[in-house]
Amino acid sequence: MTHGARAPDLPPPHAGGVWTLAGDRLIIVSAEGPATILVPTERVRLLAIDLPLPNRARRLAALPFAIEDQVAEPIESLHLALGARVAPAEAPHRYLVGVVRAETMAEWVALAEANGLGAAPMVPDVLLLPRPVEGWAVEVRDGRALVLAADGTGFALPAALLGSAWEAAGRPRIHHLGEPLGGGVEAHATTPDLRDDEARAEVAMAELDLRQGLFAARRERVSHGWRRLGWILGIGAAAHILIAGGDALMLRSIADRRAAETRALVSVAAPGTDLTGDLKTKVTDLLPTGGGRAPDRFVPLLARVSSALNPLAGSIAVRTVRYEGSVLTMECDPGAPDLAARIAEALRAGRIQGQATASPDGSIRITASAA
């Protein structure tokens, strides 16, 4: 959602309206309603995580342990934001989680404060889409595709890659919004979203606000009496954090117990299997494949690669996308002589294990690993 007029010269603070982040500037989309900033989903990893803990403080304390095997970057370099439950009836302990590089979040907050929007919530723009009952809700606009899945997670990628992503994900049912999909993608339903920008922003903000923890919106100064109360509450919160630390250790203990149970089951189902090393990988390799279902790591890896290559999107023409054995392979048309080197540098900057090699005919093969 990067459409809209450039921000007019407004005296700060301008505390209202829906704004979208485009590069290093803010663009106003709607002047109505409380201030909300839409950030590009390419820079945010959205996950659905099970956190069976009784309160928010304990869920926050356990969150780094719950996602550590789903992110490639060091946990300490990331900002984690806990959102709403994604399926209260079917999975009451499953929550939407946003993952952003801490340095990226700091840049966004600084930009918001410089434009008089320091207290505005920040939400990934894909959450403005209506959530489908099954499959994907897809909006294509200005060469960019936003995809919101039925489980509440979502991603963004160049529209040219939508067809390949859809095929690799097992051709999920698509609820179509916006411009034509193209690329042979079949839409099962096409219904416009009749909500205005303010209504959509309110729903998105309820799902996930990235302004949490160190990047929470600043509040006005409080009186001495209220400050004293804040100290008291802070001491109480510290005590709860110590308790939460104990809960995190408990989660580790549960994980170790489940690993032992898994090893016992595998020894019965597949005697003689070597389970040394990465247990999760070894067990996954034993599971049957096929059935047209995409591996769990495909969409997150594709989203990361798309985000890393986004600055080069106008220079890359992708012919095919394959995913085999946790390796994503993209075959691209010939481009500039230094394009392969620029792609390789973009992958390194995005901390992605991959490479780009040019063939004698000028075509380029990009490979990236989910490991």
C-alpha beads as a LAMMPS data file, in Angstrom:
LAMMPS data file: protein, C-alpha beads

371 atoms
370 bonds

1 atom types
1 bond types

-500.0 500.0 xlo xhi
-500.0 500.0 ylo yhi
-500.0 500.0 zlo zhi

Masses

1 110.0

Atoms # bond

1 1 1 0.000 0.000 0.000
2 1 1 2.284 2.752 -1.209
3 1 1 -0.253 4.821 -3.160
4 1 1 -1.323 8.267 -2.065
5 1 1 -0.249 11.862 -2.285
6 1 1 3.023 13.167 -0.984
7 1 1 2.715 14.612 2.496
8 1 1 1.785 18.305 2.383
9 1 1 3.650 20.876 4.461
10 1 1 1.920 20.286 7.775
11 1 1 3.072 21.870 11.019
12 1 1 4.219 19.121 13.426
13 1 1 2.849 17.356 15.225
14 1 1 0.364 16.042 12.666
15 1 1 -1.256 13.381 14.818
16 1 1 -3.941 12.031 12.515
17 1 1 -4.468 10.045 9.352
18 1 1 -3.155 6.903 7.699
19 1 1 0.405 7.197 6.380
20 1 1 2.545 4.801 4.381
21 1 1 6.321 4.473 4.432
22 1 1 7.943 4.709 1.006
23 1 1 11.735 4.661 1.129
24 1 1 12.850 7.481 3.407
25 1 1 9.624 9.496 3.382
26 1 1 6.075 9.276 4.666
27 1 1 3.115 9.618 2.311
28 1 1 -0.396 10.367 3.526
29 1 1 -3.078 7.941 2.349
30 1 1 -6.050 9.215 4.329
31 1 1 -6.376 12.268 6.583
32 1 1 -9.157 10.655 8.606
33 1 1 -8.834 8.785 11.888
34 1 1 -6.001 8.385 14.406
35 1 1 -2.427 8.363 13.127
36 1 1 -1.238 5.012 11.775
37 1 1 1.926 4.262 9.782
38 1 1 1.915 1.401 7.274
39 1 1 5.356 -0.151 6.837
40 1 1 6.460 -2.375 3.915
41 1 1 5.807 -6.030 4.588
42 1 1 9.011 -6.912 2.703
43 1 1 10.903 -5.713 5.788
44 1 1 8.766 -7.636 8.316
45 1 1 8.657 -11.391 8.888
46 1 1 5.175 -12.505 10.012
47 1 1 4.894 -15.776 11.932
48 1 1 2.120 -17.682 13.689
49 1 1 3.619 -18.977 16.951
50 1 1 2.156 -21.208 19.687
51 1 1 2.688 -19.653 23.132
52 1 1 0.688 -21.649 25.713
53 1 1 1.400 -19.282 28.611
54 1 1 -1.159 -17.550 30.861
55 1 1 -0.271 -13.861 30.398
56 1 1 1.377 -11.452 27.998
57 1 1 4.530 -10.898 30.071
58 1 1 5.340 -14.601 30.065
59 1 1 4.566 -14.914 26.369
60 1 1 6.968 -12.061 25.623
61 1 1 9.680 -13.673 27.736
62 1 1 9.310 -16.993 25.900
63 1 1 9.031 -15.471 22.415
64 1 1 12.778 -15.449 21.534
65 1 1 13.029 -19.164 22.344
66 1 1 9.882 -19.952 20.341
67 1 1 11.124 -18.394 17.093
68 1 1 14.877 -18.955 17.239
69 1 1 14.749 -21.883 14.795
70 1 1 12.653 -19.892 12.295
71 1 1 14.956 -16.908 11.784
72 1 1 18.425 -16.740 10.302
73 1 1 19.642 -13.604 12.081
74 1 1 20.889 -13.541 15.678
75 1 1 17.964 -12.997 18.050
76 1 1 19.696 -10.054 19.724
77 1 1 19.717 -8.162 16.401
78 1 1 15.948 -8.474 15.964
79 1 1 12.909 -6.648 17.283
80 1 1 10.008 -8.961 18.156
81 1 1 6.414 -7.748 18.387
82 1 1 3.596 -9.878 19.778
83 1 1 0.216 -9.495 18.095
84 1 1 -3.288 -10.869 18.463
85 1 1 -4.397 -14.486 18.488
86 1 1 -4.763 -15.708 14.909
87 1 1 -7.385 -18.417 15.531
88 1 1 -9.040 -18.004 18.972
89 1 1 -11.431 -20.908 18.461
90 1 1 -9.228 -23.509 16.720
91 1 1 -5.829 -22.567 18.232
92 1 1 -6.342 -20.346 21.300
93 1 1 -2.608 -20.182 22.091
94 1 1 -1.393 -19.234 18.602
95 1 1 -0.338 -15.593 18.137
96 1 1 0.767 -13.400 15.275
97 1 1 4.384 -12.288 15.679
98 1 1 6.240 -9.616 13.728
99 1 1 10.017 -9.826 13.323
100 1 1 12.002 -6.778 12.167
101 1 1 15.693 -5.958 12.308
102 1 1 16.224 -3.659 15.266
103 1 1 18.226 -1.195 13.176
104 1 1 15.381 -0.984 10.653
105 1 1 12.858 -0.363 13.416
106 1 1 15.052 2.390 14.856
107 1 1 15.169 4.116 11.462
108 1 1 11.377 3.970 11.134
109 1 1 10.817 5.398 14.601
110 1 1 13.281 8.235 13.964
111 1 1 11.503 9.097 10.705
112 1 1 8.113 9.057 12.424
113 1 1 9.308 11.353 15.200
114 1 1 10.875 13.752 12.692
115 1 1 7.495 14.060 10.983
116 1 1 5.461 14.628 14.139
117 1 1 4.134 11.053 14.203
118 1 1 6.162 9.740 17.122
119 1 1 3.136 8.229 18.863
120 1 1 1.685 6.535 15.767
121 1 1 1.345 2.725 15.691
122 1 1 3.242 0.903 12.924
123 1 1 1.646 -2.040 11.124
124 1 1 2.779 -4.156 8.124
125 1 1 0.711 -3.071 5.124
126 1 1 -0.285 -6.637 4.201
127 1 1 -2.546 -6.687 7.282
128 1 1 -4.854 -4.192 5.559
129 1 1 -6.104 -6.989 3.309
130 1 1 -9.262 -8.860 4.365
131 1 1 -8.224 -12.182 5.830
132 1 1 -9.492 -15.143 3.768
133 1 1 -11.236 -18.171 5.238
134 1 1 -8.851 -20.382 3.273
135 1 1 -5.980 -19.887 0.869
136 1 1 -4.633 -16.429 0.097
137 1 1 -6.007 -12.927 -0.250
138 1 1 -3.911 -11.197 -2.927
139 1 1 -3.656 -7.574 -3.974
140 1 1 -1.423 -6.507 -6.872
141 1 1 -0.592 -2.828 -7.217
142 1 1 2.199 -1.028 -9.064
143 1 1 4.191 -4.201 -9.723
144 1 1 3.992 -5.367 -6.101
145 1 1 1.937 -8.256 -4.676
146 1 1 0.635 -8.425 -1.117
147 1 1 -0.400 -11.884 0.109
148 1 1 -2.364 -12.526 3.321
149 1 1 -2.857 -16.181 4.241
150 1 1 -5.736 -17.775 6.102
151 1 1 -3.497 -18.410 9.138
152 1 1 -3.031 -14.647 9.605
153 1 1 0.529 -14.482 8.286
154 1 1 1.506 -12.753 5.073
155 1 1 4.289 -11.551 2.824
156 1 1 5.035 -9.209 -0.081
157 1 1 7.002 -9.817 -3.247
158 1 1 7.383 -8.462 -6.789
159 1 1 4.247 -9.233 -8.802
160 1 1 6.396 -11.054 -11.381
161 1 1 7.178 -13.726 -8.771
162 1 1 3.566 -14.280 -7.664
163 1 1 2.876 -17.059 -10.160
164 1 1 5.973 -19.029 -9.181
165 1 1 5.218 -18.599 -5.477
166 1 1 1.633 -19.711 -5.992
167 1 1 2.690 -22.837 -7.906
168 1 1 5.359 -23.738 -5.345
169 1 1 2.873 -23.306 -2.478
170 1 1 0.518 -25.874 -3.984
171 1 1 -1.799 -23.451 -5.863
172 1 1 -3.846 -22.260 -2.847
173 1 1 -7.288 -20.733 -3.435
174 1 1 -6.988 -17.008 -4.117
175 1 1 -9.342 -14.206 -3.140
176 1 1 -8.356 -11.467 -5.580
177 1 1 -8.287 -7.713 -5.019
178 1 1 -6.684 -4.881 -6.972
179 1 1 -5.057 -5.176 -10.384
180 1 1 -5.167 -8.361 -12.549
181 1 1 -2.964 -11.126 -11.188
182 1 1 -1.286 -12.257 -14.414
183 1 1 1.329 -14.991 -14.627
184 1 1 -1.291 -17.727 -15.062
185 1 1 -2.479 -17.356 -11.460
186 1 1 -6.104 -18.478 -11.083
187 1 1 -8.396 -16.458 -8.815
188 1 1 -11.289 -18.352 -7.219
189 1 1 -13.047 -15.152 -6.143
190 1 1 -12.743 -11.485 -7.060
191 1 1 -14.407 -9.110 -4.623
192 1 1 -13.394 -5.503 -3.953
193 1 1 -12.636 -4.432 -0.398
194 1 1 -15.305 -1.815 0.339
195 1 1 -13.817 -0.664 3.653
196 1 1 -12.171 2.750 3.708
197 1 1 -8.489 3.214 4.599
198 1 1 -9.303 4.230 8.180
199 1 1 -11.375 1.092 8.841
200 1 1 -8.723 -1.160 7.350
201 1 1 -5.975 0.510 9.385
202 1 1 -7.956 0.004 12.609
203 1 1 -8.278 -3.734 11.922
204 1 1 -4.585 -4.020 11.053
205 1 1 -3.558 -2.156 14.212
206 1 1 -5.615 -4.579 16.309
207 1 1 -3.777 -7.501 14.695
208 1 1 -0.209 -6.231 15.227
209 1 1 1.453 -2.986 16.301
210 1 1 5.240 -3.078 15.902
211 1 1 5.715 -0.221 18.403
212 1 1 6.520 -2.398 21.405
213 1 1 9.346 -2.819 23.902
214 1 1 12.275 -0.507 23.226
215 1 1 10.353 1.026 20.321
216 1 1 7.068 1.639 22.112
217 1 1 5.502 5.031 21.422
218 1 1 6.574 7.701 23.893
219 1 1 3.977 9.094 26.247
220 1 1 3.753 12.552 27.771
221 1 1 5.640 13.309 30.979
222 1 1 3.791 12.345 34.140
223 1 1 3.624 14.056 37.501
224 1 1 5.890 13.112 40.409
225 1 1 3.130 11.085 42.061
226 1 1 2.458 9.115 38.915
227 1 1 6.192 8.635 38.394
228 1 1 6.442 7.114 41.867
229 1 1 3.582 4.787 41.003
230 1 1 5.463 3.880 37.837
231 1 1 8.513 2.874 39.873
232 1 1 6.346 0.660 42.050
233 1 1 4.791 -0.986 39.008
234 1 1 8.259 -1.350 37.464
235 1 1 9.526 -3.239 40.501
236 1 1 6.510 -5.509 40.259
237 1 1 7.162 -6.037 36.557
238 1 1 10.794 -6.965 37.310
239 1 1 9.557 -9.630 39.691
240 1 1 7.276 -10.979 36.962
241 1 1 10.191 -11.034 34.518
242 1 1 12.142 -13.234 36.936
243 1 1 9.149 -15.538 37.071
244 1 1 8.947 -15.439 33.271
245 1 1 12.602 -16.467 33.109
246 1 1 11.681 -19.548 35.084
247 1 1 8.895 -20.224 32.579
248 1 1 11.416 -19.981 29.730
249 1 1 13.560 -22.620 31.434
250 1 1 10.442 -24.727 31.825
251 1 1 9.830 -24.452 28.066
252 1 1 13.370 -25.667 27.445
253 1 1 12.721 -28.637 29.712
254 1 1 9.510 -29.436 27.822
255 1 1 11.383 -29.228 24.502
256 1 1 14.069 -31.630 25.754
257 1 1 11.405 -34.057 26.926
258 1 1 9.626 -33.929 23.575
259 1 1 12.916 -34.525 21.775
260 1 1 13.485 -37.648 23.873
261 1 1 9.944 -38.856 23.102
262 1 1 10.518 -38.220 19.384
263 1 1 13.748 -40.222 19.407
264 1 1 11.910 -43.116 21.062
265 1 1 9.146 -43.060 18.426
266 1 1 11.637 -42.952 15.550
267 1 1 13.583 -45.881 16.990
268 1 1 10.358 -47.925 16.787
269 1 1 9.167 -46.664 13.393
270 1 1 12.587 -46.671 11.694
271 1 1 15.069 -48.861 13.577
272 1 1 18.705 -48.054 12.978
273 1 1 18.113 -44.411 11.987
274 1 1 21.018 -42.117 12.879
275 1 1 19.547 -39.311 15.028
276 1 1 22.772 -37.555 15.935
277 1 1 23.037 -33.883 15.013
278 1 1 19.966 -31.816 14.042
279 1 1 17.001 -33.902 15.222
280 1 1 14.424 -31.729 13.441
281 1 1 16.156 -32.127 10.057
282 1 1 16.638 -35.873 10.480
283 1 1 12.976 -36.441 11.394
284 1 1 11.750 -34.166 8.584
285 1 1 13.785 -36.196 6.078
286 1 1 11.933 -39.330 7.213
287 1 1 8.494 -37.835 6.495
288 1 1 6.759 -38.661 3.188
289 1 1 6.807 -35.991 0.473
290 1 1 4.422 -35.210 -2.332
291 1 1 0.755 -34.364 -2.349
292 1 1 1.425 -30.958 -3.892
293 1 1 2.050 -29.292 -0.551
294 1 1 4.927 -26.838 -0.321
295 1 1 7.618 -27.231 2.337
296 1 1 7.096 -25.026 5.389
297 1 1 10.297 -23.075 4.697
298 1 1 9.552 -22.152 1.076
299 1 1 7.375 -19.064 1.522
300 1 1 9.532 -17.501 4.305
301 1 1 12.695 -18.080 2.237
302 1 1 11.101 -16.642 -0.901
303 1 1 9.957 -13.604 1.072
304 1 1 13.493 -13.029 2.418
305 1 1 15.074 -13.383 -1.023
306 1 1 12.480 -11.076 -2.579
307 1 1 13.133 -8.489 0.110
308 1 1 16.901 -8.674 -0.409
309 1 1 16.550 -8.341 -4.198
310 1 1 13.895 -5.634 -4.072
311 1 1 16.395 -2.812 -4.916
312 1 1 17.273 -4.742 -8.117
313 1 1 13.678 -5.681 -9.020
314 1 1 13.713 -3.603 -12.208
315 1 1 16.859 -5.368 -13.454
316 1 1 15.835 -8.987 -12.805
317 1 1 13.472 -11.014 -15.008
318 1 1 12.723 -14.394 -13.380
319 1 1 11.868 -17.290 -15.692
320 1 1 11.357 -20.144 -13.227
321 1 1 11.418 -20.800 -9.482
322 1 1 12.117 -24.228 -7.955
323 1 1 12.361 -25.418 -4.359
324 1 1 14.035 -28.748 -3.626
325 1 1 15.780 -30.004 -0.520
326 1 1 15.534 -26.646 1.286
327 1 1 17.243 -24.876 -1.667
328 1 1 15.441 -22.184 -3.676
329 1 1 16.609 -21.864 -7.297
330 1 1 15.619 -18.960 -9.545
331 1 1 16.500 -18.928 -13.259
332 1 1 16.721 -15.370 -14.630
333 1 1 17.040 -13.823 -18.086
334 1 1 20.362 -12.216 -19.095
335 1 1 20.973 -8.729 -17.746
336 1 1 23.777 -6.256 -17.251
337 1 1 27.335 -7.713 -17.184
338 1 1 27.670 -7.056 -13.440
339 1 1 24.147 -8.160 -12.504
340 1 1 25.226 -11.510 -11.021
341 1 1 27.767 -9.771 -8.781
342 1 1 25.163 -7.225 -7.661
343 1 1 22.693 -10.013 -6.866
344 1 1 25.319 -11.888 -4.844
345 1 1 26.098 -8.710 -2.897
346 1 1 22.366 -8.158 -2.213
347 1 1 22.076 -11.710 -0.856
348 1 1 25.039 -11.148 1.446
349 1 1 23.585 -7.853 2.646
350 1 1 20.345 -9.683 3.426
351 1 1 22.299 -12.359 5.350
352 1 1 21.035 -15.079 3.031
353 1 1 23.093 -18.182 2.313
354 1 1 23.111 -18.125 -1.459
355 1 1 24.928 -17.236 -4.644
356 1 1 24.341 -15.927 -8.162
357 1 1 26.179 -17.420 -11.143
358 1 1 26.132 -16.237 -14.741
359 1 1 26.011 -18.763 -17.606
360 1 1 27.902 -18.299 -20.898
361 1 1 24.663 -17.190 -22.564
362 1 1 24.245 -14.438 -19.962
363 1 1 21.388 -16.039 -17.998
364 1 1 21.719 -16.003 -14.211
365 1 1 20.973 -18.730 -11.677
366 1 1 20.234 -17.640 -8.106
367 1 1 20.346 -20.237 -5.341
368 1 1 19.453 -19.671 -1.692
369 1 1 19.346 -22.086 1.206
370 1 1 16.779 -22.205 4.009
371 1 1 19.253 -23.966 6.292

Bonds

1 1 1 2
2 1 2 3
3 1 3 4
4 1 4 5
5 1 5 6
6 1 6 7
7 1 7 8
8 1 8 9
9 1 9 10
10 1 10 11
11 1 11 12
12 1 12 13
13 1 13 14
14 1 14 15
15 1 15 16
16 1 16 17
17 1 17 18
18 1 18 19
19 1 19 20
20 1 20 21
21 1 21 22
22 1 22 23
23 1 23 24
24 1 24 25
25 1 25 26
26 1 26 27
27 1 27 28
28 1 28 29
29 1 29 30
30 1 30 31
31 1 31 32
32 1 32 33
33 1 33 34
34 1 34 35
35 1 35 36
36 1 36 37
37 1 37 38
38 1 38 39
39 1 39 40
40 1 40 41
41 1 41 42
42 1 42 43
43 1 43 44
44 1 44 45
45 1 45 46
46 1 46 47
47 1 47 48
48 1 48 49
49 1 49 50
50 1 50 51
51 1 51 52
52 1 52 53
53 1 53 54
54 1 54 55
55 1 55 56
56 1 56 57
57 1 57 58
58 1 58 59
59 1 59 60
60 1 60 61
61 1 61 62
62 1 62 63
63 1 63 64
64 1 64 65
65 1 65 66
66 1 66 67
67 1 67 68
68 1 68 69
69 1 69 70
70 1 70 71
71 1 71 72
72 1 72 73
73 1 73 74
74 1 74 75
75 1 75 76
76 1 76 77
77 1 77 78
78 1 78 79
79 1 79 80
80 1 80 81
81 1 81 82
82 1 82 83
83 1 83 84
84 1 84 85
85 1 85 86
86 1 86 87
87 1 87 88
88 1 88 89
89 1 89 90
90 1 90 91
91 1 91 92
92 1 92 93
93 1 93 94
94 1 94 95
95 1 95 96
96 1 96 97
97 1 97 98
98 1 98 99
99 1 99 100
100 1 100 101
101 1 101 102
102 1 102 103
103 1 103 104
104 1 104 105
105 1 105 106
106 1 106 107
107 1 107 108
108 1 108 109
109 1 109 110
110 1 110 111
111 1 111 112
112 1 112 113
113 1 113 114
114 1 114 115
115 1 115 116
116 1 116 117
117 1 117 118
118 1 118 119
119 1 119 120
120 1 120 121
121 1 121 122
122 1 122 123
123 1 123 124
124 1 124 125
125 1 125 126
126 1 126 127
127 1 127 128
128 1 128 129
129 1 129 130
130 1 130 131
131 1 131 132
132 1 132 133
133 1 133 134
134 1 134 135
135 1 135 136
136 1 136 137
137 1 137 138
138 1 138 139
139 1 139 140
140 1 140 141
141 1 141 142
142 1 142 143
143 1 143 144
144 1 144 145
145 1 145 146
146 1 146 147
147 1 147 148
148 1 148 149
149 1 149 150
150 1 150 151
151 1 151 152
152 1 152 153
153 1 153 154
154 1 154 155
155 1 155 156
156 1 156 157
157 1 157 158
158 1 158 159
159 1 159 160
160 1 160 161
161 1 161 162
162 1 162 163
163 1 163 164
164 1 164 165
165 1 165 166
166 1 166 167
167 1 167 168
168 1 168 169
169 1 169 170
170 1 170 171
171 1 171 172
172 1 172 173
173 1 173 174
174 1 174 175
175 1 175 176
176 1 176 177
177 1 177 178
178 1 178 179
179 1 179 180
180 1 180 181
181 1 181 182
182 1 182 183
183 1 183 184
184 1 184 185
185 1 185 186
186 1 186 187
187 1 187 188
188 1 188 189
189 1 189 190
190 1 190 191
191 1 191 192
192 1 192 193
193 1 193 194
194 1 194 195
195 1 195 196
196 1 196 197
197 1 197 198
198 1 198 199
199 1 199 200
200 1 200 201
201 1 201 202
202 1 202 203
203 1 203 204
204 1 204 205
205 1 205 206
206 1 206 207
207 1 207 208
208 1 208 209
209 1 209 210
210 1 210 211
211 1 211 212
212 1 212 213
213 1 213 214
214 1 214 215
215 1 215 216
216 1 216 217
217 1 217 218
218 1 218 219
219 1 219 220
220 1 220 221
221 1 221 222
222 1 222 223
223 1 223 224
224 1 224 225
225 1 225 226
226 1 226 227
227 1 227 228
228 1 228 229
229 1 229 230
230 1 230 231
231 1 231 232
232 1 232 233
233 1 233 234
234 1 234 235
235 1 235 236
236 1 236 237
237 1 237 238
238 1 238 239
239 1 239 240
240 1 240 241
241 1 241 242
242 1 242 243
243 1 243 244
244 1 244 245
245 1 245 246
246 1 246 247
247 1 247 248
248 1 248 249
249 1 249 250
250 1 250 251
251 1 251 252
252 1 252 253
253 1 253 254
254 1 254 255
255 1 255 256
256 1 256 257
257 1 257 258
258 1 258 259
259 1 259 260
260 1 260 261
261 1 261 262
262 1 262 263
263 1 263 264
264 1 264 265
265 1 265 266
266 1 266 267
267 1 267 268
268 1 268 269
269 1 269 270
270 1 270 271
271 1 271 272
272 1 272 273
273 1 273 274
274 1 274 275
275 1 275 276
276 1 276 277
277 1 277 278
278 1 278 279
279 1 279 280
280 1 280 281
281 1 281 282
282 1 282 283
283 1 283 284
284 1 284 285
285 1 285 286
286 1 286 287
287 1 287 288
288 1 288 289
289 1 289 290
290 1 290 291
291 1 291 292
292 1 292 293
293 1 293 294
294 1 294 295
295 1 295 296
296 1 296 297
297 1 297 298
298 1 298 299
299 1 299 300
300 1 300 301
301 1 301 302
302 1 302 303
303 1 303 304
304 1 304 305
305 1 305 306
306 1 306 307
307 1 307 308
308 1 308 309
309 1 309 310
310 1 310 311
311 1 311 312
312 1 312 313
313 1 313 314
314 1 314 315
315 1 315 316
316 1 316 317
317 1 317 318
318 1 318 319
319 1 319 320
320 1 320 321
321 1 321 322
322 1 322 323
323 1 323 324
324 1 324 325
325 1 325 326
326 1 326 327
327 1 327 328
328 1 328 329
329 1 329 330
330 1 330 331
331 1 331 332
332 1 332 333
333 1 333 334
334 1 334 335
335 1 335 336
336 1 336 337
337 1 337 338
338 1 338 339
339 1 339 340
340 1 340 341
341 1 341 342
342 1 342 343
343 1 343 344
344 1 344 345
345 1 345 346
346 1 346 347
347 1 347 348
348 1 348 349
349 1 349 350
350 1 350 351
351 1 351 352
352 1 352 353
353 1 353 354
354 1 354 355
355 1 355 356
356 1 356 357
357 1 357 358
358 1 358 359
359 1 359 360
360 1 360 361
361 1 361 362
362 1 362 363
363 1 363 364
364 1 364 365
365 1 365 366
366 1 366 367
367 1 367 368
368 1 368 369
369 1 369 370
370 1 370 371
